[in-house]
Amino acid sequence: MRHDDEFDNLPSFRDTVVQVIATPPSSWCREPSLVDEGYTLHHMKLMKHMETNKVRFEAELIEGHKGVTVVLVPFDPEEKWSIKPVRLVGRRHGWVVAGSLNGIAFDGYIGERWNRFFIIIEKDLREAANVSLGDTLKMTVQPTSSPGALAKAMELSKVTTQPRTRRSDAIHPQERSEPR
């Protein structure tokens, strides 16, 4: 059985696109199915890193400002993941995430307002998870650069109040470096 740290000795393919044409020997990677889908070993290392960035927590579903339904996030995503927020609509910013709520997958973002962090839980997601205000939700989130998650974050951010000034260190979405 291979150990995860064996990937650390592999050369970096950050600047080189590697197309896997044939199925490599099983000793090359732990997940041959990922290779079959065209992922490079570098992508697999990054995906493993992203997996370690999953954060699990429980939070109460509350009604926030303007009637927006949210959970408060008990950590600072910038400190936890060492990434700057992404620019969203207008002067808004946040950390684009993929996650699950009571086992139901969702895309969204962690917003920041009044020195607190939150995730908007929209009506369709509440209904799919069969939750309502006051319920304690089991949340799992991790950063993502998925175009679909970014689009969802942009859409969701429109319902929040904009800060008076744009956060100067928020990065443009195309500058993100995580795998999709």
FIKOLZA-1660 file (N, C-alpha, C; in steps of 0.1 Angstrom, whole numbers, plus 5000, padded with zeros to 4 digits):
% residues 180
   i   px   py   pz ch aa at
   1 5008 4988 5000  A  M  N
   1 5000 5000 5000  A  M CA
   1 5009 5012 5000  A  M  C
   2 5005 5022 4992  A  R  N
   2 5013 5034 4991  A  R CA
   2 5010 5044 5002  A  R  C
   3 5019 5053 5005  A  H  N
   3 5016 5063 5015  A  H CA
   3 5015 5076 5008  A  H  C
   4 5006 5085 5013  A  D  N
   4 5004 5098 5007  A  D CA
   4 5016 5106 5005  A  D  C
   5 5026 5106 5014  A  D  N
   5 5038 5114 5012  A  D CA
   5 5047 5110 5001  A  D  C
   6 5044 5099 4994  A  E  N
   6 5052 5095 4983  A  E CA
   6 5050 5104 4971  A  E  C
   7 5039 5111 4970  A  F  N
   7 5036 5120 4960  A  F CA
   7 5045 5133 4961  A  F  C
   8 5050 5136 4973  A  D  N
   8 5058 5147 4975  A  D CA
   8 5071 5147 4967  A  D  C
   9 5076 5135 4964  A  N  N
   9 5089 5134 4957  A  N CA
   9 5088 5134 4941  A  N  C
  10 5075 5136 4936  A  L  N
  10 5073 5136 4922  A  L CA
  10 5076 5150 4917  A  L  C
  11 5081 5151 4904  A  P  N
  11 5084 5164 4899  A  P CA
  11 5071 5172 4897  A  P  C
  12 5072 5185 4897  A  S  N
  12 5061 5194 4896  A  S CA
  12 5058 5196 4881  A  S  C
  13 5045 5195 4878  A  F  N
  13 5041 5197 4864  A  F CA
  13 5033 5211 4863  A  F  C
  14 5035 5220 4872  A  R  N
  14 5028 5232 4872  A  R CA
  14 5029 5240 4859  A  R  C
  15 5041 5240 4853  A  D  N
  15 5042 5247 4840  A  D CA
  15 5042 5238 4828  A  D  C
  16 5039 5226 4830  A  T  N
  16 5039 5216 4819  A  T CA
  16 5026 5209 4818  A  T  C
  17 5020 5209 4807  A  V  N
  17 5008 5201 4805  A  V CA
  17 5011 5187 4801  A  V  C
  18 5007 5177 4808  A  V  N
  18 5010 5164 4806  A  V CA
  18 4997 5157 4802  A  V  C
  19 4997 5151 4790  A  Q  N
  19 4985 5143 4786  A  Q CA
  19 4988 5129 4788  A  Q  C
  20 4980 5122 4796  A  V  N
  20 4982 5108 4798  A  V CA
  20 4975 5101 4787  A  V  C
  21 4982 5093 4778  A  I  N
  21 4977 5086 4767  A  I CA
  21 4973 5072 4771  A  I  C
  22 4982 5065 4778  A  A  N
  22 4979 5052 4781  A  A CA
  22 4978 5051 4797  A  A  C
  23 4971 5041 4801  A  T  N
  23 4970 5039 4816  A  T CA
  23 4983 5035 4821  A  T  C
  24 4988 5043 4831  A  P  N
  24 5001 5040 4836  A  P CA
  24 5001 5028 4846  A  P  C
  25 5012 5023 4849  A  P  N
  25 5012 5012 4859  A  P CA
  25 5006 5017 4872  A  P  C
  26 5000 5008 4880  A  S  N
  26 4993 5012 4892  A  S CA
  26 5002 5018 4902  A  S  C
  27 5015 5016 4901  A  S  N
  27 5024 5022 4910  A  S CA
  27 5026 5037 4908  A  S  C
  28 5021 5042 4897  A  W  N
  28 5022 5057 4895  A  W CA
  28 5012 5065 4903  A  W  C
  29 5001 5060 4905  A  C  N
  29 4991 5068 4913  A  C CA
  29 4982 5059 4920  A  C  C
  30 4975 5065 4930  A  R  N
  30 4966 5057 4939  A  R CA
  30 4952 5055 4932  A  R  C
  31 4949 5065 4923  A  E  N
  31 4936 5065 4917  A  E CA
  31 4936 5064 4902  A  E  C
  32 4938 5052 4896  A  P  N
  32 4939 5051 4882  A  P CA
  32 4927 5058 4874  A  P  C
  33 4915 5058 4881  A  S  N
  33 4904 5064 4874  A  S CA
  33 4906 5079 4871  A  S  C
  34 4913 5086 4880  A  L  N
  34 4916 5100 4878  A  L CA
  34 4925 5101 4866  A  L  C
  35 4935 5092 4864  A  V  N
  35 4944 5093 4853  A  V CA
  35 4936 5090 4840  A  V  C
  36 4927 5081 4841  A  D  N
  36 4918 5078 4829  A  D CA
  36 4911 5091 4825  A  D  C
  37 4907 5099 4834  A  E  N
  37 4900 5111 4831  A  E CA
  37 4909 5123 4826  A  E  C
  38 4922 5120 4825  A  G  N
  38 4931 5130 4820  A  G CA
  38 4938 5139 4830  A  G  C
  39 4936 5136 4843  A  Y  N
  39 4943 5144 4854  A  Y CA
  39 4958 5140 4854  A  Y  C
  40 4966 5150 4856  A  T  N
  40 4981 5148 4858  A  T CA
  40 4983 5144 4872  A  T  C
  41 4995 5139 4875  A  L  N
  41 4999 5137 4889  A  L CA
  41 4999 5150 4897  A  L  C
  42 5002 5161 4891  A  H  N
  42 5002 5174 4897  A  H CA
  42 4988 5177 4902  A  H  C
  43 4978 5175 4893  A  H  N
  43 4964 5178 4896  A  H CA
  43 4960 5169 4908  A  H  C
  44 4964 5156 4908  A  M  N
  44 4960 5147 4919  A  M CA
  44 4966 5152 4932  A  M  C
  45 4979 5157 4932  A  K  N
  45 4985 5162 4944  A  K CA
  45 4977 5175 4949  A  K  C
  46 4973 5183 4939  A  L  N
  46 4965 5195 4943  A  L CA
  46 4952 5191 4949  A  L  C
  47 4945 5181 4943  A  M  N
  47 4932 5177 4947  A  M CA
  47 4934 5171 4961  A  M  C
  48 4944 5164 4964  A  K  N
  48 4946 5158 4977  A  K CA
  48 4948 5170 4987  A  K  C
  49 4956 5180 4983  A  H  N
  49 4957 5192 4992  A  H CA
  49 4944 5198 4995  A  H  C
  50 4935 5199 4984  A  M  N
  50 4922 5205 4986  A  M CA
  50 4914 5197 4996  A  M  C
  51 4915 5184 4995  A  E  N
  51 4908 5175 5004  A  E CA
  51 4911 5178 5018  A  E  C
  52 4924 5181 5021  A  T  N
  52 4928 5183 5034  A  T CA
  52 4923 5197 5039  A  T  C
  53 4918 5205 5030  A  N  N
  53 4913 5218 5034  A  N CA
  53 4898 5218 5037  A  N  C
  54 4892 5206 5037  A  K  N
  54 4878 5205 5041  A  K CA
  54 4877 5208 5056  A  K  C
  55 4866 5216 5059  A  V  N
  55 4863 5220 5072  A  V CA
  55 4849 5216 5076  A  V  C
  56 4848 5209 5087  A  R  N
  56 4835 5205 5092  A  R CA
  56 4831 5212 5104  A  R  C
  57 4818 5217 5105  A  F  N
  57 4814 5224 5117  A  F CA
  57 4798 5223 5117  A  F  C
  58 4793 5226 5129  A  E  N
  58 4779 5226 5131  A  E CA
  58 4775 5241 5133  A  E  C
  59 4764 5245 5128  A  A  N
  59 4759 5259 5130  A  A CA
  59 4744 5260 5129  A  A  C
  60 4739 5269 5136  A  E  N
  60 4724 5272 5136  A  E CA
  60 4720 5280 5124  A  E  C
  61 4709 5276 5118  A  L  N
  61 4704 5283 5106  A  L CA
  61 4696 5295 5112  A  L  C
  62 4701 5307 5108  A  I  N
  62 4695 5320 5113  A  I CA
  62 4690 5329 5102  A  I  C
  63 4682 5338 5105  A  E  N
  63 4678 5348 5096  A  E CA
  63 4687 5361 5098  A  E  C
  64 4694 5365 5088  A  G  N
  64 4703 5376 5089  A  G CA
  64 4697 5389 5084  A  G  C
  65 4706 5398 5081  A  H  N
  65 4702 5411 5075  A  H CA
  65 4694 5410 5062  A  H  C
  66 4684 5418 5061  A  K  N
  66 4675 5417 5049  A  K CA
  66 4668 5404 5047  A  K  C
  67 4666 5396 5058  A  G  N
  67 4659 5384 5057  A  G CA
  67 4666 5372 5050  A  G  C
  68 4679 5374 5048  A  V  N
  68 4688 5364 5042  A  V CA
  68 4690 5353 5052  A  V  C
  69 4688 5340 5048  A  T  N
  69 4690 5329 5057  A  T CA
  69 4704 5324 5056  A  T  C
  70 4711 5323 5068  A  V  N
  70 4726 5320 5068  A  V CA
  70 4729 5311 5079  A  V  C
  71 4742 5306 5078  A  V  N
  71 4748 5300 5090  A  V CA
  71 4761 5308 5092  A  V  C
  72 4764 5310 5105  A  L  N
  72 4777 5317 5108  A  L CA
  72 4788 5307 5107  A  L  C
  73 4799 5311 5101  A  V  N
  73 4811 5303 5099  A  V CA
  73 4820 5305 5111  A  V  C
  74 4824 5295 5118  A  P  N
  74 4832 5297 5131  A  P CA
  74 4847 5298 5129  A  P  C
  75 4851 5302 5117  A  F  N
  75 4865 5304 5114  A  F CA
  75 4867 5314 5103  A  F  C
  76 4879 5320 5103  A  D  N
  76 4883 5330 5093  A  D CA
  76 4889 5322 5081  A  D  C
  77 4882 5322 5070  A  P  N
  77 4887 5314 5058  A  P CA
  77 4901 5318 5053  A  P  C
  78 4904 5331 5055  A  E  N
  78 4918 5336 5050  A  E CA
  78 4929 5330 5059  A  E  C
  79 4926 5329 5072  A  E  N
  79 4936 5323 5081  A  E CA
  79 4936 5308 5079  A  E  C
  80 4925 5302 5078  A  K  N
  80 4924 5287 5077  A  K CA
  80 4930 5282 5064  A  K  C
  81 4927 5288 5053  A  W  N
  81 4932 5283 5040  A  W CA
  81 4943 5291 5034  A  W  C
  82 4947 5301 5040  A  S  N
  82 4958 5310 5034  A  S CA
  82 4955 5315 5020  A  S  C
  83 4943 5318 5018  A  I  N
  83 4940 5324 5005  A  I CA
  83 4932 5337 5007  A  I  C
  84 4934 5347 4998  A  K  N
  84 4927 5359 4998  A  K CA
  84 4912 5357 4993  A  K  C
  85 4903 5366 4996  A  P  N
  85 4890 5365 4991  A  P CA
  85 4889 5368 4976  A  P  C
  86 4879 5364 4970  A  V  N
  86 4876 5367 4955  A  V CA
  86 4867 5379 4954  A  V  C
  87 4869 5388 4944  A  R  N
  87 4859 5398 4942  A  R CA
  87 4846 5392 4936  A  R  C
  88 4835 5397 4942  A  L  N
  88 4822 5392 4937  A  L CA
  88 4815 5404 4930  A  L  C
  89 4802 5405 4932  A  V  N
  89 4795 5416 4925  A  V CA
  89 4796 5429 4933  A  V  C
  90 4798 5439 4925  A  G  N
  90 4800 5453 4931  A  G CA
  90 4813 5453 4940  A  G  C
  91 4811 5458 4952  A  R  N
  91 4822 5459 4961  A  R CA
  91 4823 5447 4971  A  R  C
  92 4815 5436 4968  A  R  N
  92 4815 5424 4976  A  R CA
  92 4827 5415 4974  A  R  C
  93 4830 5407 4984  A  H  N
  93 4840 5397 4983  A  H CA
  93 4837 5385 4991  A  H  C
  94 4844 5374 4989  A  G  N
  94 4842 5362 4996  A  G CA
  94 4850 5351 4992  A  G  C
  95 4849 5339 4999  A  W  N
  95 4857 5327 4995  A  W CA
  95 4848 5317 4989  A  W  C
  96 4850 5314 4976  A  V  N
  96 4841 5305 4969  A  V CA
  96 4844 5291 4974  A  V  C
  97 4832 5284 4977  A  V  N
  97 4833 5271 4984  A  V CA
  97 4824 5261 4977  A  V  C
  98 4828 5248 4978  A  A  N
  98 4819 5237 4975  A  A CA
  98 4817 5230 4989  A  A  C
  99 4806 5224 4991  A  G  N
  99 4804 5218 5004  A  G CA
  99 4791 5210 5005  A  G  C
 100 4788 5206 5017  A  S  N
 100 4775 5199 5019  A  S CA
 100 4769 5204 5032  A  S  C
 101 4755 5204 5032  A  L  N
 101 4747 5207 5043  A  L CA
 101 4739 5195 5047  A  L  C
 102 4742 5189 5058  A  N  N
 102 4735 5177 5062  A  N CA
 102 4735 5166 5051  A  N  C
 103 4747 5166 5044  A  G  N
 103 4749 5156 5033  A  G CA
 103 4744 5160 5019  A  G  C
 104 4738 5172 5018  A  I  N
 104 4733 5177 5005  A  I CA
 104 4744 5187 4999  A  I  C
 105 4749 5183 4987  A  A  N
 105 4759 5191 4981  A  A CA
 105 4754 5205 4977  A  A  C
 106 4763 5215 4978  A  F  N
 106 4760 5228 4973  A  F CA
 106 4773 5236 4969  A  F  C
 107 4771 5246 4962  A  D  N
 107 4781 5256 4958  A  D CA
 107 4777 5269 4964  A  D  C
 108 4787 5277 4968  A  G  N
 108 4784 5290 4974  A  G CA
 108 4796 5298 4977  A  G  C
 109 4795 5306 4987  A  Y  N
 109 4807 5313 4992  A  Y CA
 109 4806 5317 5006  A  Y  C
 110 4817 5319 5012  A  I  N
 110 4817 5324 5026  A  I CA
 110 4819 5339 5025  A  I  C
 111 4809 5347 5030  A  G  N
 111 4809 5361 5029  A  G CA
 111 4814 5367 5042  A  G  C
 112 4818 5379 5042  A  E  N
 112 4823 5386 5054  A  E CA
 112 4816 5399 5055  A  E  C
 113 4810 5401 5067  A  R  N
 113 4803 5414 5070  A  R CA
 113 4804 5416 5085  A  R  C
 114 4807 5428 5089  A  W  N
 114 4807 5432 5103  A  W CA
 114 4816 5423 5111  A  W  C
 115 4827 5419 5105  A  N  N
 115 4837 5411 5112  A  N CA
 115 4832 5397 5115  A  N  C
 116 4822 5392 5108  A  R  N
 116 4817 5379 5109  A  R CA
 116 4816 5372 5095  A  R  C
 117 4817 5359 5095  A  F  N
 117 4817 5351 5083  A  F CA
 117 4804 5343 5082  A  F  C
 118 4799 5342 5070  A  F  N
 118 4786 5335 5069  A  F CA
 118 4785 5328 5055  A  F  C
 119 4776 5319 5055  A  I  N
 119 4772 5312 5042  A  I CA
 119 4757 5314 5040  A  I  C
 120 4753 5318 5029  A  I  N
 120 4739 5320 5026  A  I CA
 120 4733 5306 5023  A  I  C
 121 4722 5303 5029  A  I  N
 121 4715 5290 5027  A  I CA
 121 4702 5293 5020  A  I  C
 122 4701 5292 5007  A  E  N
 122 4689 5296 5000  A  E CA
 122 4678 5286 5001  A  E  C
 123 4666 5290 4997  A  K  N
 123 4654 5282 4999  A  K CA
 123 4655 5268 4993  A  K  C
 124 4659 5267 4981  A  D  N
 124 4660 5254 4975  A  D CA
 124 4669 5244 4983  A  D  C
 125 4680 5249 4988  A  L  N
 125 4689 5241 4996  A  L CA
 125 4682 5237 5009  A  L  C
 126 4676 5247 5015  A  R  N
 126 4669 5244 5028  A  R CA
 126 4658 5233 5026  A  R  C
 127 4651 5234 5015  A  E  N
 127 4640 5224 5012  A  E CA
 127 4646 5210 5010  A  E  C
 128 4657 5210 5002  A  A  N
 128 4664 5197 4999  A  A CA
 128 4669 5190 5011  A  A  C
 129 4674 5198 5021  A  A  N
 129 4680 5193 5033  A  A CA
 129 4669 5192 5044  A  A  C
 130 4657 5196 5041  A  N  N
 130 4646 5196 5051  A  N CA
 130 4649 5202 5064  A  N  C
 131 4654 5215 5063  A  V  N
 131 4658 5223 5075  A  V CA
 131 4650 5236 5075  A  V  C
 132 4650 5241 5087  A  S  N
 132 4643 5254 5089  A  S CA
 132 4650 5262 5099  A  S  C
 133 4646 5275 5101  A  L  N
 133 4653 5284 5110  A  L CA
 133 4654 5278 5124  A  L  C
 134 4665 5279 5130  A  G  N
 134 4667 5274 5144  A  G CA
 134 4673 5260 5144  A  G  C
 135 4673 5253 5132  A  D  N
 135 4679 5239 5132  A  D CA
 135 4694 5241 5132  A  D  C
 136 4701 5231 5138  A  T  N
 136 4715 5230 5137  A  T CA
 136 4719 5221 5125  A  T  C
 137 4728 5227 5117  A  L  N
 137 4732 5221 5104  A  L CA
 137 4746 5215 5105  A  L  C
 138 4748 5204 5099  A  K  N
 138 4761 5198 5098  A  K CA
 138 4767 5203 5085  A  K  C
 139 4777 5211 5085  A  M  N
 139 4783 5217 5073  A  M CA
 139 4797 5212 5071  A  M  C
 140 4800 5210 5058  A  T  N
 140 4814 5207 5053  A  T CA
 140 4816 5216 5042  A  T  C
 141 4827 5223 5042  A  V  N
 141 4831 5233 5032  A  V CA
 141 4846 5232 5028  A  V  C
 142 4849 5235 5016  A  Q  N
 142 4863 5236 5011  A  Q CA
 142 4864 5246 5000  A  Q  C
 143 4875 5253 4999  A  P  N
 143 4876 5263 4988  A  P CA
 143 4876 5255 4974  A  P  C
 144 4871 5262 4964  A  T  N
 144 4871 5257 4951  A  T CA
 144 4873 5268 4941  A  T  C
 145 4877 5265 4929  A  S  N
 145 4878 5275 4918  A  S CA
 145 4869 5271 4907  A  S  C
 146 4859 5262 4909  A  S  N
 146 4850 5258 4899  A  S CA
 146 4842 5269 4894  A  S  C
 147 4841 5270 4880  A  P  N
 147 4834 5281 4874  A  P CA
 147 4819 5281 4879  A  P  C
 148 4813 5269 4880  A  G  N
 148 4799 5269 4885  A  G CA
 148 4798 5274 4899  A  G  C
 149 4807 5271 4908  A  A  N
 149 4806 5276 4921  A  A CA
 149 4808 5291 4922  A  A  C
 150 4817 5296 4913  A  L  N
 150 4819 5311 4912  A  L CA
 150 4807 5318 4907  A  L  C
 151 4800 5312 4897  A  A  N
 151 4788 5318 4892  A  A CA
 151 4777 5318 4903  A  A  C
 152 4776 5308 4911  A  K  N
 152 4766 5307 4922  A  K CA
 152 4770 5317 4932  A  K  C
 153 4783 5319 4935  A  A  N
 153 4787 5329 4945  A  A CA
 153 4783 5343 4941  A  A  C
 154 4786 5346 4928  A  M  N
 154 4782 5359 4923  A  M CA
 154 4767 5362 4924  A  M  C
 155 4759 5352 4921  A  E  N
 155 4745 5353 4921  A  E CA
 155 4740 5355 4936  A  E  C
 156 4745 5347 4945  A  L  N
 156 4741 5348 4959  A  L CA
 156 4746 5361 4965  A  L  C
 157 4757 5366 4961  A  S  N
 157 4763 5378 4967  A  S CA
 157 4754 5391 4965  A  S  C
 158 4746 5390 4954  A  K  N
 158 4737 5402 4951  A  K CA
 158 4727 5405 4962  A  K  C
 159 4723 5395 4970  A  V  N
 159 4713 5398 4980  A  V CA
 159 4719 5403 4993  A  V  C
 160 4732 5405 4994  A  T  N
 160 4738 5411 5006  A  T CA
 160 4741 5425 5004  A  T  C
 161 4742 5433 5015  A  T  N
 161 4746 5447 5014  A  T CA
 161 4761 5448 5011  A  T  C
 162 4764 5457 5002  A  Q  N
 162 4778 5459 4998  A  Q CA
 162 4785 5467 5009  A  Q  C
 163 4797 5464 5011  A  P  N
 163 4805 5473 5020  A  P CA
 163 4807 5486 5013  A  P  C
 164 4811 5496 5021  A  R  N
 164 4812 5510 5016  A  R CA
 164 4824 5511 5006  A  R  C
 165 4834 5503 5009  A  T  N
 165 4846 5503 5000  A  T CA
 165 4850 5488 4997  A  T  C
 166 4855 5487 4985  A  R  N
 166 4860 5474 4980  A  R CA
 166 4872 5469 4988  A  R  C
 167 4873 5457 4991  A  R  N
 167 4885 5452 4998  A  R CA
 167 4896 5452 4988  A  R  C
 168 4907 5459 4991  A  S  N
 168 4917 5461 4981  A  S CA
 168 4925 5449 4978  A  S  C
 169 4926 5439 4987  A  D  N
 169 4934 5427 4984  A  D CA
 169 4926 5415 4979  A  D  C
 170 4913 5418 4976  A  A  N
 170 4905 5407 4970  A  A CA
 170 4909 5405 4956  A  A  C
 171 4911 5392 4953  A  I  N
 171 4916 5389 4939  A  I CA
 171 4906 5387 4929  A  I  C
 172 4910 5390 4917  A  H  N
 172 4901 5387 4905  A  H CA
 172 4899 5372 4904  A  H  C
 173 4887 5367 4902  A  P  N
 173 4885 5352 4901  A  P CA
 173 4894 5344 4892  A  P  C
 174 4899 5350 4881  A  Q  N
 174 4907 5342 4872  A  Q CA
 174 4922 5340 4878  A  Q  C
 175 4925 5348 4888  A  E  N
 175 4938 5347 4894  A  E CA
 175 4939 5335 4904  A  E  C
 176 4928 5328 4907  A  R  N
 176 4928 5317 4917  A  R CA
 176 4936 5306 4911  A  R  C
 177 4943 5298 4919  A  S  N
 177 4952 5288 4914  A  S CA
 177 4948 5274 4919  A  S  C
 178 4937 5272 4926  A  E  N
 178 4933 5259 4930  A  E CA
 178 4927 5251 4918  A  E  C
 179 4927 5238 4919  A  P  N
 179 4922 5230 4908  A  P CA
 179 4907 5230 4908  A  P  C
 180 4901 5227 4897  A  R  N
 180 4886 5228 4896  A  R CA
 180 4880 5215 4901  A  R  C
% end
